[in-house]
């Protein structure tokens, strides 16, 4: 097997692994509030979310094309491919992509272990940016496109990263306030029951929206790898087999359920009620769908967390656990640089080992070892479908169980 072919195969496998971790890492975005309020049973919620993620992955390719074109400068100003970058069947670019994916997965698994709802999307972009800077220098990153439109890392990633949670907080705050204003005087048991039914629809909307945004990112990465290796030439289309494999990978990860993050988002930030849950989910779904249509590769985690926070701010007398929120925000700020450092380190290790098949295999084995280590560590204090809704302040340690993802 040629070096480039081997590295391409590793990139595809590792990219689908990232897609899988994205699924279980971000299940909380769609279903944490519905599980917390009892609108859906935990296992039913993750199954529904997985199916809708699968469907949503086929509804759009705008975000996938953003990932293909917005991070690494693979074209000259006249639109022609960079010959030096794609020389040798694109081995140099393939190694950058592989190192970036390793950085993203390591950060995803670490934040999952800590139960922090950080951004899988920003982990991916951080890893790719770090590996690109290490391999090509700062000029190798497509920071702002050609300046004729909102493009590049700044336009398609950084601006949405700041704007989307603020918009979600505002929409959810106003929505929650209106809900409580309209239902004032109605018996709580009636409003809770009605809003639990509504949550099934709103949570489904978020799952569908999540598929249209997050599943696309891995599609874009694999397409970029195929372009690098000469197996694909279009920067405006995605191969059908790439759509299918990525859709199924994220759906499977979603079905497993990231119980640690579901618990943090559903129970740790606020004590959420059904009206708040529906308001948060509806605002999240609307923001994500509009952004996907515009090709913005935003963080669904940031949007959902902002919506949950807004639902707490909009309810009179609600208590927000600002210390938990502070940990989340801290994770948001360091996600891109942390994943970037890991991506850069992985590229450096591969480069030191010759930059070919040996280097690619070495960083893949490092990823495997880190994954096994963190999964084993998670077994010491497992969170699963049976204890995900326990009181946040509970001090008892859950008993080990095989289903502790």
SULKA-V56884 format. One record per residue. N is the residue number from 1. PHI is phi in whole degrees, -180 to 180 (* if undefined). OMEGA is omega in whole degrees, 0 to 359 (none if undefined). NEAR is the number of other C-alpha atoms within 12 Angstrom. Layout:
n->{N/N}
phi->{PHI/PHI}
omega->{OMEGA/OMEGA}
near->{NEAR/NEAR}
This chain:
n->{1/2/3/4/5/6/7/8/9/10/11/12/13/14/15/16/17/18/19/20/21/22/23/24/25/26/27/28/29/30/31/32/33/34/35/36/37/38/39/40/41/42/43/44/45/46/47/48/49/50/51/52/53/54/55/56/57/58/59/60/61/62/63/64/65/66/67/68/69/70/71/72/73/74/75/76/77/78/79/80/81/82/83/84/85/86/87/88/89/90/91/92/93/94/95/96/97/98/99/100/101/102/103/104/105/106/107/108/109/110/111/112/113/114/115/116/117/118/119/120/121/122/123/124/125/126/127/128/129/130/131/132/133/134/135/136/137/138/139/140/141/142/143/144/145/146/147/148/149/150/151/152/153/154/155/156/157/158/159/160/161/162/163/164/165/166/167/168/169/170/171/172/173/174/175/176/177/178/179/180/181/182/183/184/185/186/187/188/189/190/191/192/193/194/195/196/197/198/199/200/201/202/203/204/205/206/207/208/209/210/211/212/213/214/215/216/217/218/219/220/221/222/223/224/225/226/227/228/229/230/231/232/233/234/235/236/237/238/239/240/241/242/243/244/245/246/247/248/249/250/251/252/253/254/255/256/257/258/259/260/261/262/263/264/265/266/267/268/269/270/271/272/273/274/275/276/277/278/279/280/281/282/283/284/285/286/287/288/289/290/291/292/293/294/295/296/297/298/299/300/301/302/303/304/305/306/307/308/309/310/311/312/313/314/315/316/317/318/319/320/321/322/323/324/325/326/327/328/329/330/331/332/333/334/335/336/337/338/339/340/341/342/343/344/345/346/347/348/349/350/351/352/353/354/355/356/357/358/359/360/361/362/363/364/365/366/367/368/369/370/371/372/373/374/375/376/377/378/379/380/381/382/383/384/385/386/387/388/389/390/391/392/393/394/395/396/397/398/399/400/401/402/403/404/405}
phi->{*/-65/-57/-62/-66/-64/-65/-61/-62/-65/-61/-63/-64/-68/-63/-67/-66/-62/-59/-64/-65/-60/-62/-77/-70/-108/-56/-59/-57/-93/-118/-59/-72/-67/-70/-64/-89/83/-66/-135/-71/-52/-71/-66/-62/-70/-66/-62/-64/-62/-63/-72/-61/-61/-66/-61/-63/-96/-85/-158/-129/-61/-69/-60/-68/-61/-65/-62/-110/-93/-105/-98/-78/-98/-128/-79/-62/-86/93/-77/-69/-73/-64/-67/-73/-100/-70/62/59/72/-58/-64/-69/-61/-68/-63/-63/-63/-63/-63/-65/-61/-60/-66/-67/-60/-67/-58/-69/-66/-70/-63/-60/-85/73/-99/-79/-85/-92/-65/-62/-70/-63/-65/-65/-62/-60/-66/-64/-61/-67/-66/-62/-65/-89/-122/89/-62/-71/-77/-89/-84/-69/-137/66/-93/84/-85/-158/-68/-154/69/-63/-67/-74/-98/-122/-67/-62/-61/-62/-83/-76/-63/-66/-66/-65/-63/-60/-63/-63/-68/-62/-64/-62/-65/-61/-65/-59/-69/-69/-68/-94/-60/95/-88/-57/-61/-64/-76/-67/-62/-63/-65/-73/-63/-64/-64/-64/-59/-69/-70/-66/-63/-62/-65/-62/-62/-65/-61/-64/-72/-109/-74/-63/-67/-67/-70/-57/-64/-66/-65/-63/-60/-65/-66/-64/-61/-88/85/-87/-153/-121/-80/-103/-122/-138/-120/-60/-63/-65/-68/-57/-65/-64/-68/-62/-71/-65/-71/-67/-65/-62/-63/-63/-68/77/-89/-60/-63/-77/-57/-65/-63/-75/-84/-121/-85/-84/-144/-87/-92/-105/-55/-61/-64/-60/-67/-63/-65/-67/-65/-66/-62/-59/-66/-65/-67/-64/-63/-66/-63/-62/-89/81/-81/-87/-80/-92/-66/-65/-62/-63/-66/-63/-61/-66/-64/-62/-62/-67/-77/-68/-83/-96/-58/83/-71/-108/-104/-84/-68/-67/-65/-62/-62/-63/-63/-64/-61/-64/-60/-67/-98/-59/-64/-66/-67/-64/-63/-64/-65/-60/-64/-63/-64/-64/-63/-61/-62/-65/-61/-85/113/73/-110/-63/-63/-64/-64/-66/-63/-73/-68/-69/-61/-61/-61/-64/-64/-63/-61/-60/-74/-66/-62/-63/-66/-70/-71/-143/-73/-123/-147/-61/-83/-124/-65/-102/-63/-55/-61/-82/-60/-102/-71/-91/-60/-80/-60/-151/-61/-91/-111/-83}
omega->{179/182/182/180/178/180/177/179/178/179/181/180/181/178/178/175/175/179/178/179/176/180/183/177/187/174/181/182/184/195/184/183/178/177/182/182/181/179/178/173/187/184/176/182/182/177/178/180/179/180/182/172/179/180/183/182/183/188/184/174/184/181/178/179/175/180/180/190/194/186/183/177/182/181/172/182/180/178/179/181/178/185/182/182/184/179/179/182/173/184/181/180/179/180/176/180/181/179/178/179/178/178/181/182/180/179/178/182/180/180/173/179/180/180/182/178/177/187/173/180/181/174/179/180/178/178/180/179/180/180/179/178/180/185/186/185/183/181/180/180/178/188/187/180/181/178/182/180/177/187/177/182/182/185/187/183/187/181/176/180/180/188/189/179/178/177/181/178/182/182/181/178/180/180/180/179/179/180/181/178/182/185/179/180/177/182/186/183/179/181/180/181/180/181/174/175/179/180/178/178/183/177/177/178/180/179/178/180/179/177/181/183/188/179/183/188/177/175/180/180/180/177/176/178/179/176/181/184/179/180/180/183/186/173/180/180/179/178/184/181/177/177/184/183/179/179/181/180/181/179/179/178/179/181/179/175/177/192/180/182/175/180/181/185/182/185/189/186/175/169/193/178/181/177/177/181/181/179/181/183/181/179/179/181/181/181/182/182/179/180/179/179/182/179/178/180/184/177/177/177/179/180/183/179/176/179/179/177/179/178/176/179/183/180/179/176/181/180/177/178/187/178/177/179/179/177/179/182/178/178/178/185/185/183/183/179/181/177/178/179/179/178/178/179/180/178/181/179/179/181/179/181/175/176/181/183/181/179/180/178/182/182/174/178/176/177/180/180/179/179/181/181/182/177/178/179/182/182/180/181/188/172/186/185/184/182/184/181/176/179/183/183/183/183/180/180/179/179/181/178/179/184/186/176/none}
near->{9/15/25/32/26/26/41/39/28/35/40/35/27/41/44/38/36/45/49/38/46/57/57/46/55/58/59/53/61/60/60/59/56/52/43/41/36/29/33/34/24/36/28/23/40/43/28/33/47/44/32/37/48/39/30/36/43/35/27/36/38/35/45/45/37/45/46/43/39/40/47/46/38/38/29/19/13/9/16/16/24/21/21/20/30/31/19/20/28/35/39/39/47/51/57/53/57/59/54/55/56/55/49/51/50/44/46/48/44/34/38/43/36/30/35/41/53/48/51/51/53/48/50/52/54/44/44/55/50/43/47/43/33/33/36/26/17/17/18/31/30/36/28/25/28/21/14/9/11/23/29/34/36/28/29/40/38/29/23/34/36/24/24/37/35/26/30/41/34/29/35/40/37/28/32/39/27/20/29/31/16/13/19/16/12/15/12/17/15/16/24/27/22/22/35/33/23/27/40/35/29/35/46/42/35/50/51/43/46/59/51/45/55/62/59/55/56/56/47/46/51/47/41/49/50/36/36/41/34/25/20/22/23/24/31/20/26/38/29/17/16/34/35/25/29/47/42/33/38/49/43/34/36/46/38/36/44/51/49/44/47/48/47/46/50/50/41/39/40/40/34/44/39/42/45/46/56/49/48/57/56/45/45/52/41/32/41/45/35/26/35/38/24/25/34/42/55/49/48/51/49/44/50/54/50/42/50/58/50/43/47/43/33/34/33/20/13/23/24/25/25/17/14/27/29/19/23/33/26/21/31/37/22/21/40/38/29/37/42/37/33/41/43/38/33/42/44/30/30/37/27/17/18/19/30/33/29/22/32/43/32/29/41/37/21/24/33/21/16/24/29/18/18/25/25/19/20/30/23/19/27/32/33/30/33/23/30/39/34/27/19/25/16/13/9/12/16/23/16/19/17/17/23/30/41}
